[in-house]
Amino acid sequence: MPLPICHLNGEYLPLEAARVSPLDRAFLFADAVYEVIPVYAGRPFRLRAHADRLVRSLAGIRMPAPLSHEELAAVCRTLIDRNGGGDQYLYVQVSRGAEFGRNHAIPEALPPTLFAFASRLEPLSAQILERGVSAITAADTRWARRDIKSTALLANVLLKQLSVDAGAYETILLENGQLTEGSSTTVHVVEDGVIRTPPNGRQMLPGTTREVVEMLASRLDIGCESGPVSEARLRSADEIWLAFSTRGVLPVTRLDDAAVGDGRPGALFRRLHGAFHDYVGELAGTPAL
Ligand SMILES: Cc1ncc(COP(=O)(O)O)c(C=O)c1O
């Protein structure tokens, strides 16, 4: 559920009152990038990683950052406080702005549009943690710069809908016989006690939750490798996890109607999930940046 107060170009106002020009290039061309930042007990989680990735995505579309990390942190702080704190997630979008007309070529000196709003982060249901979720596979039909967190998400939307149609939670994407990622998640597999994740590159988004998984795996002394994952490896994995900001880590227990492992969330998932929860607790009260 969206929370009432949003940020638009330096102003805080009711979300219902926010207005953007239909000539904004986000509307005409999806000429925009975004971040989704989880907030636990009023504190943004991995804010620096999200701010760094926003700058990286902006550079990928040839835009300077319209605000510093500190300014972004201040926007987040105000949104969180004005929307009542607690567990939320923040959506932050920077578009190239509105021009009078429609030109593919990038206009010079256009003021960007900065929009951010907050939503309530609903608690994860006990059933998901006990039973896991199901996923289907599909061919990855997205563009060639998936490392840029662009709002041009039509392929992701259509791919996600395939899982909705199939009564599943996520669509896991394959390209040339290799795992890339999910429609809105990083996919980790566990084989013989080792976590394996496809390497970052242009074919996938560098996930911020992935970095937490890697850090916690190292703390727990669980092996963690970055390397290609073939379709065959995906299908024979002992465990499959989805990692993404709004949910942390989730276990996939069915893939295309076959059980993953013994069909229940695996032992390594339980350890990693517990460590994730503890890590969020450890960070409470520490500076967000
Ligand atoms: C395509 C895609 N891959 C991976 C992720 C996971 O990224 P993060 O962990 O930073 O949320 C997302 C998150 O929305 C995504 O949309």
The ligand as an ORCA input file, in Angstrom:
! r2SCAN-3c Opt
* xyz 0 1
  C      15.686     -7.702    -12.765
  C      16.088     -7.647    -11.318
  N      17.127     -8.382    -10.906
  C      17.524     -8.381     -9.624
  C      16.877     -7.615     -8.675
  C      17.352     -7.631     -7.265
  O      18.005     -6.426     -6.933
  P      18.026     -5.906     -5.448
  O      18.527     -7.027     -4.608
  O      18.966     -4.763     -5.456
  O      16.624     -5.536     -5.107
  C      15.800     -6.815     -9.061
  C      15.140     -5.981     -8.066
  O      14.153     -5.374     -8.270
  C      15.398     -6.819    -10.422
  O      14.357     -6.074    -10.838
*
